[in-house]
Amino acid sequence: MAKLITLLACILLAACSKPDDAKQIEKQLELYSKYVRTANHFGIASLFTDDGLLEPNIRGTKAIQQHLTTTTTGLKVIEFALDPSKPVITGDTAVQTILYQQQLKTPQGNTVQLTGKYTINWVRPASGRWLIARLATSSAQKQ
């Protein structure tokens, strides 16, 4: 019985988060938003773990940076807004859903409106800094 109580106590402690975890994740999300607005692909990639995954299959910070640079060349961010849910934190992991709206100007001068949802899996490695382990996007394009 004592072993069961000890085990349950350990599980509960592991599931608890520090009070400032949500604030730290919020700050990382603010950085993400800033980097998107300024097309700072290196900055965006730096918010991922070394083996982070940008869905559907871009893995690693260098690959993420290269992908973003290649796919967004010539696009200008006019507006970018996030509406995040509170992250669900369990120990050193968290999951967060974020609604986004983005307005872009193409190299041809057209304006494109994007809306959708991010699902972010956060992790806190030994460094203590919350990083993105996986970011999945579902979006609908409007013009």
N, CA, C and O atoms as CSV, one atom per row, in Angstrom:
chain,resi,resn,atom,element,x,y,z
A,1,MET,N,N,0.821,-1.196,0.000
A,1,MET,CA,C,0.000,0.000,0.000
A,1,MET,C,C,0.865,1.259,0.000
A,1,MET,O,O,0.562,2.226,-0.700
A,2,ALA,N,N,1.936,1.244,0.783
A,2,ALA,CA,C,2.829,2.406,0.837
A,2,ALA,C,C,3.480,2.648,-0.514
A,2,ALA,O,O,3.682,3.796,-0.909
A,3,LYS,N,N,3.815,1.561,-1.237
A,3,LYS,CA,C,4.414,1.713,-2.569
A,3,LYS,C,C,3.420,2.335,-3.537
A,3,LYS,O,O,3.798,3.154,-4.374
A,4,LEU,N,N,2.149,1.952,-3.429
A,4,LEU,CA,C,1.118,2.504,-4.292
A,4,LEU,C,C,0.939,3.993,-4.031
A,4,LEU,O,O,0.810,4.777,-4.971
A,5,ILE,N,N,0.932,4.384,-2.775
A,5,ILE,CA,C,0.794,5.803,-2.413
A,5,ILE,C,C,1.995,6.591,-2.924
A,5,ILE,O,O,1.838,7.691,-3.454
A,6,THR,N,N,3.188,6.032,-2.768
A,6,THR,CA,C,4.394,6.692,-3.267
A,6,THR,C,C,4.340,6.842,-4.780
A,6,THR,O,O,4.690,7.892,-5.320
A,7,LEU,N,N,3.901,5.789,-5.460
A,7,LEU,CA,C,3.795,5.838,-6.920
A,7,LEU,C,C,2.796,6.898,-7.359
A,7,LEU,O,O,3.083,7.671,-8.273
A,8,LEU,N,N,1.639,6.947,-6.729
A,8,LEU,CA,C,0.629,7.950,-7.067
A,8,LEU,C,C,1.143,9.363,-6.794
A,8,LEU,O,O,0.887,10.276,-7.579
A,9,ALA,N,N,1.858,9.548,-5.701
A,9,ALA,CA,C,2.422,10.862,-5.382
A,9,ALA,C,C,3.420,11.282,-6.452
A,9,ALA,O,O,3.438,12.442,-6.864
A,10,CYS,N,N,4.249,10.349,-6.903
A,10,CYS,CA,C,5.227,10.655,-7.965
A,10,CYS,C,C,4.530,11.033,-9.260
A,10,CYS,O,O,4.949,11.968,-9.943
A,11,ILE,N,N,3.473,10.314,-9.603
A,11,ILE,CA,C,2.728,10.616,-10.830
A,11,ILE,C,C,2.108,12.002,-10.737
A,11,ILE,O,O,2.171,12.775,-11.694
A,12,LEU,N,N,1.509,12.325,-9.591
A,12,LEU,CA,C,0.899,13.641,-9.422
A,12,LEU,C,C,1.931,14.757,-9.499
A,12,LEU,O,O,1.681,15.793,-10.115
A,13,LEU,N,N,3.083,14.555,-8.882
A,13,LEU,CA,C,4.136,15.568,-8.935
A,13,LEU,C,C,4.657,15.757,-10.352
A,13,LEU,O,O,4.941,16.882,-10.763
A,14,ALA,N,N,4.783,14.679,-11.091
A,14,ALA,CA,C,5.265,14.774,-12.468
A,14,ALA,C,C,4.280,15.512,-13.340
A,14,ALA,O,O,4.676,16.187,-14.290
A,15,ALA,N,N,2.993,15.394,-13.033
A,15,ALA,CA,C,1.968,16.031,-13.851
A,15,ALA,C,C,1.816,17.517,-13.537
A,15,ALA,O,O,1.244,18.264,-14.331
A,16,CYS,N,N,2.314,17.940,-12.410
A,16,CYS,CA,C,2.174,19.348,-12.027
A,16,CYS,C,C,3.120,20.215,-12.826
A,16,CYS,O,O,4.199,19.782,-13.232
A,17,SER,N,N,2.703,21.430,-13.040
A,17,SER,CA,C,3.568,22.371,-13.741
A,17,SER,C,C,3.906,23.517,-12.799
A,17,SER,O,O,3.202,23.777,-11.824
A,18,LYS,N,N,4.987,24.183,-13.115
A,18,LYS,CA,C,5.368,25.351,-12.343
A,18,LYS,C,C,4.424,26.485,-12.718
A,18,LYS,O,O,3.939,26.534,-13.848
A,19,PRO,N,N,4.156,27.400,-11.785
A,19,PRO,CA,C,3.189,28.468,-12.059
A,19,PRO,C,C,3.555,29.340,-13.254
A,19,PRO,O,O,2.669,29.881,-13.917
A,20,ASP,N,N,4.836,29.484,-13.536
A,20,ASP,CA,C,5.224,30.373,-14.627
A,20,ASP,C,C,5.378,29.651,-15.968
A,20,ASP,O,O,5.761,30.279,-16.955
A,21,ASP,N,N,5.087,28.345,-16.026
A,21,ASP,CA,C,5.224,27.614,-17.287
A,21,ASP,C,C,4.346,28.210,-18.386
A,21,ASP,O,O,4.813,28.422,-19.505
A,22,ALA,N,N,3.093,28.479,-18.077
A,22,ALA,CA,C,2.180,29.041,-19.076
A,22,ALA,C,C,2.685,30.403,-19.560
A,22,ALA,O,O,2.567,30.726,-20.742
A,23,LYS,N,N,3.241,31.190,-18.659
A,23,LYS,CA,C,3.783,32.491,-19.051
A,23,LYS,C,C,5.004,32.337,-19.946
A,23,LYS,O,O,5.190,33.104,-20.891
A,24,GLN,N,N,5.834,31.345,-19.647
A,24,GLN,CA,C,7.011,31.100,-20.489
A,24,GLN,C,C,6.583,30.656,-21.887
A,24,GLN,O,O,7.165,31.090,-22.881
A,25,ILE,N,N,5.585,29.806,-21.965
A,25,ILE,CA,C,5.082,29.380,-23.267
A,25,ILE,C,C,4.483,30.572,-24.004
A,25,ILE,O,O,4.681,30.717,-25.211
A,26,GLU,N,N,3.762,31.417,-23.296
A,26,GLU,CA,C,3.183,32.618,-23.889
A,26,GLU,C,C,4.283,33.514,-24.477
A,26,GLU,O,O,4.117,34.061,-25.567
A,27,LYS,N,N,5.383,33.660,-23.771
A,27,LYS,CA,C,6.499,34.475,-24.277
A,27,LYS,C,C,7.104,33.853,-25.542
A,27,LYS,O,O,7.458,34.564,-26.482
A,28,GLN,N,N,7.218,32.527,-25.553
A,28,GLN,CA,C,7.732,31.852,-26.752
A,28,GLN,C,C,6.778,32.068,-27.928
A,28,GLN,O,O,7.218,32.257,-29.062
A,29,LEU,N,N,5.489,32.039,-27.657
A,29,LEU,CA,C,4.498,32.269,-28.706
A,29,LEU,C,C,4.548,33.716,-29.206
A,29,LEU,O,O,4.343,33.971,-30.393
A,30,GLU,N,N,4.820,34.656,-28.308
A,30,GLU,CA,C,4.998,36.056,-28.715
A,30,GLU,C,C,6.212,36.194,-29.631
A,30,GLU,O,O,6.171,36.934,-30.613
A,31,LEU,N,N,7.293,35.479,-29.307
A,31,LEU,CA,C,8.469,35.480,-30.183
A,31,LEU,C,C,8.122,34.898,-31.554
A,31,LEU,O,O,8.502,35.443,-32.590
A,32,TYR,N,N,7.394,33.784,-31.537
A,32,TYR,CA,C,6.980,33.154,-32.792
A,32,TYR,C,C,6.214,34.164,-33.652
A,32,TYR,O,O,6.486,34.305,-34.844
A,33,SER,N,N,5.270,34.854,-33.047
A,33,SER,CA,C,4.466,35.844,-33.764
A,33,SER,C,C,5.342,36.969,-34.326
A,33,SER,O,O,5.165,37.389,-35.470
A,34,LYS,N,N,6.271,37.442,-33.526
A,34,LYS,CA,C,7.194,38.497,-33.971
A,34,LYS,C,C,8.028,38.015,-35.158
A,34,LYS,O,O,8.209,38.739,-36.137
A,35,TYR,N,N,8.531,36.789,-35.061
A,35,TYR,CA,C,9.368,36.242,-36.131
A,35,TYR,C,C,8.572,36.036,-37.422
A,35,TYR,O,O,9.099,36.244,-38.515
A,36,VAL,N,N,7.307,35.628,-37.301
A,36,VAL,CA,C,6.472,35.481,-38.501
A,36,VAL,C,C,6.253,36.842,-39.144
A,36,VAL,O,O,6.395,36.984,-40.359
A,37,ARG,N,N,5.910,37.840,-38.344
A,37,ARG,CA,C,5.646,39.188,-38.888
A,37,ARG,C,C,6.866,39.773,-39.614
A,37,ARG,O,O,6.725,40.500,-40.597
A,38,THR,N,N,8.054,39.446,-39.118
A,38,THR,CA,C,9.270,40.014,-39.696
A,38,THR,C,C,9.980,39.054,-40.651
A,38,THR,O,O,11.085,39.333,-41.118
A,39,ALA,N,N,9.332,37.919,-40.937
A,39,ALA,CA,C,9.904,36.899,-41.840
A,39,ALA,C,C,11.291,36.453,-41.374
A,39,ALA,O,O,12.190,36.245,-42.189
A,40,ASN,N,N,11.455,36.309,-40.071
A,40,ASN,CA,C,12.714,35.857,-39.489
A,40,ASN,C,C,12.682,34.332,-39.410
A,40,ASN,O,O,12.314,33.762,-38.383
A,41,HIS,N,N,13.068,33.686,-40.495
A,41,HIS,CA,C,12.996,32.231,-40.573
A,41,HIS,C,C,13.964,31.554,-39.610
A,41,HIS,O,O,13.656,30.496,-39.061
A,42,PHE,N,N,15.120,32.152,-39.403
A,42,PHE,CA,C,16.065,31.616,-38.421
A,42,PHE,C,C,15.443,31.667,-37.032
A,42,PHE,O,O,15.547,30.710,-36.265
A,43,GLY,N,N,14.799,32.780,-36.711
A,43,GLY,CA,C,14.155,32.927,-35.412
A,43,GLY,C,C,13.054,31.910,-35.199
A,43,GLY,O,O,12.960,31.305,-34.131
A,44,ILE,N,N,12.214,31.718,-36.217
A,44,ILE,CA,C,11.141,30.721,-36.109
A,44,ILE,C,C,11.749,29.350,-35.847
A,44,ILE,O,O,11.323,28.642,-34.934
A,45,ALA,N,N,12.733,28.978,-36.639
A,45,ALA,CA,C,13.363,27.656,-36.497
A,45,ALA,C,C,14.005,27.498,-35.115
A,45,ALA,O,O,14.040,26.394,-34.572
A,46,SER,N,N,14.513,28.593,-34.545
A,46,SER,CA,C,15.174,28.509,-33.239
A,46,SER,C,C,14.200,28.192,-32.113
A,46,SER,O,O,14.624,27.841,-31.012
A,47,LEU,N,N,12.912,28.309,-32.370
A,47,LEU,CA,C,11.909,27.997,-31.359
A,47,LEU,C,C,11.559,26.506,-31.326
A,47,LEU,O,O,10.786,26.062,-30.478
A,48,PHE,N,N,12.135,25.740,-32.257
A,48,PHE,CA,C,11.912,24.302,-32.332
A,48,PHE,C,C,13.061,23.559,-31.648
A,48,PHE,O,O,14.170,24.080,-31.530
A,49,THR,N,N,12.778,22.343,-31.204
A,49,THR,CA,C,13.844,21.464,-30.728
A,49,THR,C,C,14.711,21.101,-31.931
A,49,THR,O,O,14.292,21.265,-33.077
A,50,ASP,N,N,15.917,20.609,-31.667
A,50,ASP,CA,C,16.822,20.242,-32.760
A,50,ASP,C,C,16.178,19.270,-33.738
A,50,ASP,O,O,16.453,19.320,-34.937
A,51,ASP,N,N,15.320,18.383,-33.231
A,51,ASP,CA,C,14.646,17.418,-34.104
A,51,ASP,C,C,13.154,17.727,-34.241
A,51,ASP,O,O,12.353,16.841,-34.538
A,52,GLY,N,N,12.789,19.006,-34.018
A,52,GLY,CA,C,11.396,19.425,-34.085
A,52,GLY,C,C,10.772,19.126,-35.439
A,52,GLY,O,O,11.460,19.042,-36.456
A,53,LEU,N,N,9.457,18.967,-35.427
A,53,LEU,CA,C,8.726,18.604,-36.639
A,53,LEU,C,C,7.744,19.692,-37.003
A,53,LEU,O,O,6.879,20.058,-36.207
A,54,LEU,N,N,7.884,20.212,-38.223
A,54,LEU,CA,C,6.905,21.113,-38.818
A,54,LEU,C,C,6.116,20.236,-39.777
A,54,LEU,O,O,6.620,19.815,-40.818
A,55,GLU,N,N,4.871,19.970,-39.406
A,55,GLU,CA,C,4.059,19.049,-40.208
A,55,GLU,C,C,3.909,19.578,-41.629
A,55,GLU,O,O,3.808,20.791,-41.816
A,56,PRO,N,N,3.893,18.704,-42.638
A,56,PRO,CA,C,3.730,17.273,-42.468
A,56,PRO,C,C,5.041,16.515,-42.303
A,56,PRO,O,O,5.030,15.441,-41.701
A,57,ASN,N,N,6.165,17.012,-42.802
A,57,ASN,CA,C,7.369,16.179,-42.715
A,57,ASN,C,C,8.679,16.968,-42.761
A,57,ASN,O,O,9.671,16.472,-43.295
A,58,ILE,N,N,8.702,18.169,-42.220
A,58,ILE,CA,C,9.928,18.960,-42.175
A,58,ILE,C,C,10.518,18.800,-40.774
A,58,ILE,O,O,9.945,19.289,-39.801
A,59,ARG,N,N,11.644,18.127,-40.670
A,59,ARG,CA,C,12.206,17.804,-39.358
A,59,ARG,C,C,13.581,18.449,-39.180
A,59,ARG,O,O,14.445,18.358,-40.051
A,60,GLY,N,N,13.760,19.101,-38.033
A,60,GLY,CA,C,15.038,19.700,-37.675
A,60,GLY,C,C,15.060,21.188,-37.970
A,60,GLY,O,O,14.433,21.658,-38.920
A,61,THR,N,N,15.791,21.923,-37.141
A,61,THR,CA,C,15.784,23.387,-37.254
A,61,THR,C,C,16.328,23.880,-38.588
A,61,THR,O,O,15.787,24.826,-39.160
A,62,LYS,N,N,17.390,23.255,-39.094
A,62,LYS,CA,C,17.946,23.698,-40.378
A,62,LYS,C,C,16.971,23.450,-41.515
A,62,LYS,O,O,16.805,24.299,-42.391
A,63,ALA,N,N,16.322,22.288,-41.506
A,63,ALA,CA,C,15.347,21.971,-42.556
A,63,ALA,C,C,14.134,22.891,-42.469
A,63,ALA,O,O,13.590,23.299,-43.495
A,64,ILE,N,N,13.709,23.219,-41.251
A,64,ILE,CA,C,12.569,24.127,-41.073
A,64,ILE,C,C,12.916,25.507,-41.606
A,64,ILE,O,O,12.127,26.114,-42.331
A,65,GLN,N,N,14.093,26.004,-41.247
A,65,GLN,CA,C,14.520,27.318,-41.729
A,65,GLN,C,C,14.587,27.331,-43.251
A,65,GLN,O,O,14.093,28.265,-43.882
A,66,GLN,N,N,15.182,26.324,-43.836
A,66,GLN,CA,C,15.301,26.251,-45.297
A,66,GLN,C,C,13.927,26.167,-45.951
A,66,GLN,O,O,13.683,26.831,-46.959
A,67,HIS,N,N,13.037,25.369,-45.397
A,67,HIS,CA,C,11.683,25.238,-45.945
A,67,HIS,C,C,10.950,26.582,-45.911
A,67,HIS,O,O,10.340,26.986,-46.901
A,68,LEU,N,N,11.013,27.261,-44.783
A,68,LEU,CA,C,10.328,28.549,-44.663
A,68,LEU,C,C,10.902,29.574,-45.634
A,68,LEU,O,O,10.157,30.331,-46.258
A,69,THR,N,N,12.215,29.598,-45.760
A,69,THR,CA,C,12.865,30.529,-46.676
A,69,THR,C,C,12.440,30.252,-48.111
A,69,THR,O,O,12.140,31.179,-48.863
A,70,THR,N,N,12.413,28.983,-48.489
A,70,THR,CA,C,12.066,28.598,-49.855
A,70,THR,C,C,10.602,28.860,-50.178
A,70,THR,O,O,10.285,29.366,-51.254
A,71,THR,N,N,9.709,28.519,-49.256
A,71,THR,CA,C,8.273,28.599,-49.557
A,71,THR,C,C,7.668,29.981,-49.359
A,71,THR,O,O,6.554,30.233,-49.820
A,72,THR,N,N,8.371,30.878,-48.687
A,72,THR,CA,C,7.780,32.197,-48.431
A,72,THR,C,C,8.521,33.343,-49.115
A,72,THR,O,O,8.212,34.511,-48.880
A,73,THR,N,N,9.487,33.016,-49.953
A,73,THR,CA,C,10.237,34.067,-50.643
A,73,THR,C,C,9.278,34.944,-51.452
A,73,THR,O,O,8.471,34.442,-52.235
A,74,GLY,N,N,9.378,36.232,-51.255
A,74,GLY,CA,C,8.552,37.182,-51.991
A,74,GLY,C,C,7.221,37.498,-51.337
A,74,GLY,O,O,6.529,38.419,-51.770
A,75,LEU,N,N,6.847,36.760,-50.308
A,75,LEU,CA,C,5.603,37.047,-49.599
A,75,LEU,C,C,5.864,38.081,-48.517
A,75,LEU,O,O,6.897,38.050,-47.847
A,76,LYS,N,N,4.919,38.993,-48.353
A,76,LYS,CA,C,5.047,40.002,-47.298
A,76,LYS,C,C,3.871,39.846,-46.348
A,76,LYS,O,O,2.715,39.839,-46.771
A,77,VAL,N,N,4.173,39.723,-45.068
A,77,VAL,CA,C,3.127,39.612,-44.058
A,77,VAL,C,C,2.556,41.002,-43.794
A,77,VAL,O,O,3.275,41.912,-43.381
A,78,ILE,N,N,1.265,41.152,-44.036
A,78,ILE,CA,C,0.581,42.418,-43.769
A,78,ILE,C,C,-0.014,42.393,-42.366
A,78,ILE,O,O,0.128,43.346,-41.599
A,79,GLU,N,N,-0.681,41.287,-42.044
A,79,GLU,CA,C,-1.266,41.113,-40.717
A,79,GLU,C,C,-1.043,39.680,-40.256
A,79,GLU,O,O,-1.008,38.749,-41.061
A,80,PHE,N,N,-0.895,39.522,-38.955
A,80,PHE,CA,C,-0.765,38.187,-38.369
A,80,PHE,C,C,-1.310,38.257,-36.959
A,80,PHE,O,O,-0.812,39.026,-36.136
A,81,ALA,N,N,-2.329,37.462,-36.671
A,81,ALA,CA,C,-2.945,37.484,-35.348
A,81,ALA,C,C,-3.142,36.055,-34.853
A,81,ALA,O,O,-3.505,35.162,-35.618
A,82,LEU,N,N,-2.895,35.858,-33.560
A,82,LEU,CA,C,-3.058,34.563,-32.932
A,82,LEU,C,C,-4.090,34.656,-31.815
A,82,LEU,O,O,-4.182,35.661,-31.110
A,83,ASP,N,N,-4.859,33.590,-31.673
A,83,ASP,CA,C,-5.820,33.462,-30.581
A,83,ASP,C,C,-5.549,32.120,-29.905
A,83,ASP,O,O,-6.182,31.116,-30.231
A,84,PRO,N,N,-4.596,32.106,-28.952
A,84,PRO,CA,C,-4.181,30.831,-28.349
A,84,PRO,C,C,-5.113,30.375,-27.230
A,84,PRO,O,O,-5.683,31.184,-26.499
A,85,SER,N,N,-5.248,29.059,-27.121
A,85,SER,CA,C,-5.885,28.474,-25.942
A,85,SER,C,C,-4.826,28.404,-24.847
A,85,SER,O,O,-3.633,28.557,-25.109
A,86,LYS,N,N,-5.270,28.174,-23.643
A,86,LYS,CA,C,-4.326,27.982,-22.543
A,86,LYS,C,C,-3.638,26.639,-22.764
A,86,LYS,O,O,-4.315,25.646,-23.029
A,87,PRO,N,N,-2.314,26.583,-22.663
A,87,PRO,CA,C,-1.640,25.302,-22.862
A,87,PRO,C,C,-1.990,24.303,-21.754
A,87,PRO,O,O,-2.123,24.660,-20.583
A,88,VAL,N,N,-2.132,23.051,-22.164
A,88,VAL,CA,C,-2.348,21.975,-21.201
A,88,VAL,C,C,-0.969,21.410,-20.893
A,88,VAL,O,O,-0.354,20.749,-21.730
A,89,ILE,N,N,-0.494,21.679,-19.682
A,89,ILE,CA,C,0.880,21.353,-19.297
A,89,ILE,C,C,0.881,20.122,-18.402
A,89,ILE,O,O,0.147,20.040,-17.417
A,90,THR,N,N,1.728,19.170,-18.775
A,90,THR,CA,C,1.936,17.968,-17.970
A,90,THR,C,C,3.436,17.773,-17.825
A,90,THR,O,O,4.103,17.289,-18.740
A,91,GLY,N,N,3.958,18.152,-16.672
A,91,GLY,CA,C,5.394,18.028,-16.447
A,91,GLY,C,C,6.171,18.897,-17.416
A,91,GLY,O,O,6.022,20.119,-17.421
A,92,ASP,N,N,7.003,18.263,-18.239
A,92,ASP,CA,C,7.847,18.988,-19.187
A,92,ASP,C,C,7.295,18.955,-20.612
A,92,ASP,O,O,8.035,19.153,-21.575
A,93,THR,N,N,6.004,18.705,-20.737
A,93,THR,CA,C,5.358,18.737,-22.051
A,93,THR,C,C,4.081,19.561,-21.955
A,93,THR,O,O,3.497,19.709,-20.882
A,94,ALA,N,N,3.666,20.086,-23.085
A,94,ALA,CA,C,2.425,20.860,-23.140
A,94,ALA,C,C,1.852,20.752,-24.546
A,94,ALA,O,O,2.574,20.552,-25.522
A,95,VAL,N,N,0.547,20.890,-24.619
A,95,VAL,CA,C,-0.144,20.921,-25.906
A,95,VAL,C,C,-0.993,22.180,-25.931
A,95,VAL,O,O,-1.627,22.542,-24.940
A,96,GLN,N,N,-0.993,22.838,-27.082
A,96,GLN,CA,C,-1.727,24.091,-27.200
A,96,GLN,C,C,-2.344,24.185,-28.588
A,96,GLN,O,O,-1.723,23.820,-29.585
A,97,THR,N,N,-3.570,24.678,-28.636
A,97,THR,CA,C,-4.260,24.932,-29.894
A,97,THR,C,C,-4.353,26.440,-30.078
A,97,THR,O,O,-4.677,27.175,-29.146
A,98,ILE,N,N,-4.064,26.886,-31.292
A,98,ILE,CA,C,-4.022,28.317,-31.561
A,98,ILE,C,C,-4.735,28.592,-32.879
A,98,ILE,O,O,-4.398,28.004,-33.907
A,99,LEU,N,N,-5.710,29.476,-32.848
A,99,LEU,CA,C,-6.344,29.924,-34.081
A,99,LEU,C,C,-5.506,31.073,-34.633
A,99,LEU,O,O,-5.005,31.903,-33.875
A,100,TYR,N,N,-5.356,31.116,-35.958
A,100,TYR,CA,C,-4.567,32.196,-36.539
A,100,TYR,C,C,-5.275,32.812,-37.739
A,100,TYR,O,O,-6.094,32.179,-38.406
A,101,GLN,N,N,-4.931,34.062,-37.983
A,101,GLN,CA,C,-5.353,34.792,-39.173
A,101,GLN,C,C,-4.129,35.494,-39.712
A,101,GLN,O,O,-3.359,36.099,-38.966
A,102,GLN,N,N,-3.963,35.404,-41.013
A,102,GLN,CA,C,-2.784,36.005,-41.630
A,102,GLN,C,C,-3.180,36.588,-42.978
A,102,GLN,O,O,-3.904,35.968,-43.757
A,103,GLN,N,N,-2.694,37.778,-43.229
A,103,GLN,CA,C,-2.905,38.401,-44.531
A,103,GLN,C,C,-1.536,38.617,-45.163
A,103,GLN,O,O,-0.639,39.195,-44.549
A,104,LEU,N,N,-1.389,38.147,-46.393
A,104,LEU,CA,C,-0.117,38.216,-47.099
A,104,LEU,C,C,-0.273,38.958,-48.409
A,104,LEU,O,O,-1.350,38.975,-49.006
A,105,LYS,N,N,0.811,39.570,-48.847
A,105,LYS,CA,C,0.871,40.160,-50.179
A,105,LYS,C,C,1.858,39.326,-50.988
A,105,LYS,O,O,2.998,39.114,-50.574
A,106,THR,N,N,1.401,38.855,-52.153
A,106,THR,CA,C,2.248,38.024,-53.013
A,106,THR,C,C,3.170,38.908,-53.837
A,106,THR,O,O,2.951,40.116,-53.923
A,107,PRO,N,N,4.200,38.327,-54.444
A,107,PRO,CA,C,5.094,39.115,-55.293
A,107,PRO,C,C,4.359,39.790,-56.468
A,107,PRO,O,O,4.812,40.809,-56.990
A,108,GLN,N,N,3.229,39.211,-56.869
A,108,GLN,CA,C,2.431,39.788,-57.959
A,108,GLN,C,C,1.513,40.909,-57.477
A,108,GLN,O,O,0.829,41.542,-58.281
A,109,GLY,N,N,1.497,41.154,-56.162
A,109,GLY,CA,C,0.691,42.236,-55.610
A,109,GLY,C,C,-0.686,41.804,-55.138
A,109,GLY,O,O,-1.465,42.641,-54.681
A,110,ASN,N,N,-1.002,40.536,-55.235
A,110,ASN,CA,C,-2.293,40.042,-54.746
A,110,ASN,C,C,-2.266,39.923,-53.225
A,110,ASN,O,O,-1.210,39.728,-52.623
A,111,THR,N,N,-3.438,40.042,-52.617
A,111,THR,CA,C,-3.571,39.860,-51.178
A,111,THR,C,C,-4.256,38.527,-50.923
A,111,THR,O,O,-5.275,38.209,-51.536
A,112,VAL,N,N,-3.686,37.760,-50.016
A,112,VAL,CA,C,-4.215,36.446,-49.662
A,112,VAL,C,C,-4.492,36.431,-48.169
A,112,VAL,O,O,-3.652,36.837,-47.366
A,113,GLN,N,N,-5.677,35.959,-47.803
A,113,GLN,CA,C,-6.056,35.840,-46.396
A,113,GLN,C,C,-6.009,34.360,-46.022
A,113,GLN,O,O,-6.639,33.532,-46.679
A,114,LEU,N,N,-5.267,34.028,-44.975
A,114,LEU,CA,C,-5.181,32.656,-44.484
A,114,LEU,C,C,-5.740,32.597,-43.069
A,114,LEU,O,O,-5.450,33.460,-42.240
A,115,THR,N,N,-6.529,31.590,-42.806
A,115,THR,CA,C,-7.022,31.355,-41.457
A,115,THR,C,C,-6.905,29.875,-41.175
A,115,THR,O,O,-6.948,29.054,-42.090
A,116,GLY,N,N,-6.759,29.542,-39.929
A,116,GLY,CA,C,-6.655,28.129,-39.590
A,116,GLY,C,C,-6.300,27.925,-38.135
A,116,GLY,O,O,-6.531,28.779,-37.280
A,117,LYS,N,N,-5.727,26.756,-37.888
A,117,LYS,CA,C,-5.423,26.359,-36.522
A,117,LYS,C,C,-4.049,25.699,-36.470
A,117,LYS,O,O,-3.701,24.878,-37.319
A,118,TYR,N,N,-3.287,26.073,-35.463
A,118,TYR,CA,C,-2.041,25.389,-35.136
A,118,TYR,C,C,-2.324,24.461,-33.954
A,118,TYR,O,O,-3.109,24.788,-33.063
A,119,THR,N,N,-1.687,23.331,-33.964
A,119,THR,CA,C,-1.597,22.497,-32.775
A,119,THR,C,C,-0.113,22.375,-32.484
A,119,THR,O,O,0.653,21.850,-33.292
A,120,ILE,N,N,0.280,22.867,-31.321
A,120,ILE,CA,C,1.695,22.870,-30.955
A,120,ILE,C,C,1.922,21.936,-29.776
A,120,ILE,O,O,1.233,22.008,-28.759
A,121,ASN,N,N,2.903,21.059,-29.940
A,121,ASN,CA,C,3.385,20.229,-28.846
A,121,ASN,C,C,4.673,20.867,-28.352
A,121,ASN,O,O,5.674,20.900,-29.069
A,122,TRP,N,N,4.644,21.370,-27.134
A,122,TRP,CA,C,5.791,22.011,-26.505
A,122,TRP,C,C,6.526,20.998,-25.636
A,122,TRP,O,O,5.921,20.069,-25.101
A,123,VAL,N,N,7.823,21.185,-25.502
A,123,VAL,CA,C,8.623,20.415,-24.549
A,123,VAL,C,C,9.588,21.366,-23.842
A,123,VAL,O,O,9.982,22.405,-24.371
A,124,ARG,N,N,9.948,20.966,-22.631
A,124,ARG,CA,C,10.932,21.742,-21.881
A,124,ARG,C,C,12.133,20.836,-21.654
A,124,ARG,O,O,12.134,20.021,-20.732
A,125,PRO,N,N,13.165,20.978,-22.500
A,125,PRO,CA,C,14.363,20.162,-22.305
A,125,PRO,C,C,15.157,20.649,-21.095
A,125,PRO,O,O,14.728,21.553,-20.378
A,126,ALA,N,N,16.303,20.045,-20.884
A,126,ALA,CA,C,17.143,20.376,-19.722
A,126,ALA,C,C,17.501,21.860,-19.664
A,126,ALA,O,O,17.750,22.391,-18.581
A,127,SER,N,N,17.530,22.533,-20.811
A,127,SER,CA,C,17.853,23.972,-20.833
A,127,SER,C,C,16.816,24.792,-20.076
A,127,SER,O,O,17.101,25.907,-19.639
A,128,GLY,N,N,15.592,24.233,-19.918
A,128,GLY,CA,C,14.533,24.946,-19.206
A,128,GLY,C,C,13.693,25.830,-20.097
A,128,GLY,O,O,12.665,26.339,-19.650
A,129,ARG,N,N,14.093,26.035,-21.346
A,129,ARG,CA,C,13.375,26.902,-22.284
A,129,ARG,C,C,12.356,26.059,-23.054
A,129,ARG,O,O,12.722,25.063,-23.679
A,130,TRP,N,N,11.096,26.447,-23.013
A,130,TRP,CA,C,10.059,25.724,-23.739
A,130,TRP,C,C,10.310,25.853,-25.237
A,130,TRP,O,O,10.536,26.950,-25.748
A,131,LEU,N,N,10.267,24.712,-25.936
A,131,LEU,CA,C,10.499,24.677,-27.379
A,131,LEU,C,C,9.400,23.872,-28.064
A,131,LEU,O,O,8.703,23.076,-27.434
A,132,ILE,N,N,9.265,24.095,-29.346
A,132,ILE,CA,C,8.259,23.382,-30.132
A,132,ILE,C,C,8.842,22.046,-30.580
A,132,ILE,O,O,9.864,22.001,-31.264
A,133,ALA,N,N,8.184,20.966,-30.189
A,133,ALA,CA,C,8.580,19.639,-30.653
A,133,ALA,C,C,7.841,19.288,-31.939
A,133,ALA,O,O,8.364,18.570,-32.792
A,134,ARG,N,N,6.609,19.807,-32.070
A,134,ARG,CA,C,5.796,19.529,-33.253
A,134,ARG,C,C,4.804,20.664,-33.445
A,134,ARG,O,O,4.149,21.098,-32.498
A,135,LEU,N,N,4.699,21.141,-34.682
A,135,LEU,CA,C,3.704,22.151,-35.027
A,135,LEU,C,C,2.946,21.646,-36.246
A,135,LEU,O,O,3.525,21.434,-37.312
A,136,ALA,N,N,1.649,21.457,-36.074
A,136,ALA,CA,C,0.789,21.023,-37.176
A,136,ALA,C,C,-0.170,22.162,-37.501
A,136,ALA,O,O,-0.668,22.840,-36.603
A,137,THR,N,N,-0.421,22.365,-38.775
A,137,THR,CA,C,-1.303,23.438,-39.224
A,137,THR,C,C,-2.444,22.853,-40.027
A,137,THR,O,O,-2.245,21.994,-40.887
A,138,SER,N,N,-3.628,23.324,-39.737
A,138,SER,CA,C,-4.761,23.058,-40.616
A,138,SER,C,C,-5.306,24.426,-41.000
A,138,SER,O,O,-5.554,25.265,-40.135
A,139,SER,N,N,-5.489,24.647,-42.284
A,139,SER,CA,C,-5.874,25.983,-42.721
A,139,SER,C,C,-6.867,25.936,-43.858
A,139,SER,O,O,-7.012,24.930,-44.553
A,140,ALA,N,N,-7.537,27.040,-44.024
A,140,ALA,CA,C,-8.438,27.259,-45.154
A,140,ALA,C,C,-8.014,28.572,-45.779
A,140,ALA,O,O,-7.876,29.569,-45.070
A,141,GLN,N,N,-7.806,28.601,-47.073
A,141,GLN,CA,C,-7.344,29.813,-47.752
A,141,GLN,C,C,-8.524,30.585,-48.284
A,141,GLN,O,O,-9.421,30.014,-48.905
A,142,LYS,N,N,-8.528,31.900,-48.041
A,142,LYS,CA,C,-9.544,32.795,-48.568
A,142,LYS,C,C,-8.844,33.886,-49.349
A,142,LYS,O,O,-7.756,34.327,-48.978
A,143,GLN,N,N,-9.454,34.309,-50.406
A,143,GLN,CA,C,-8.864,35.410,-51.178
A,143,GLN,C,C,-9.779,36.589,-51.201
A,143,GLN,O,O,-9.453,37.612,-51.803
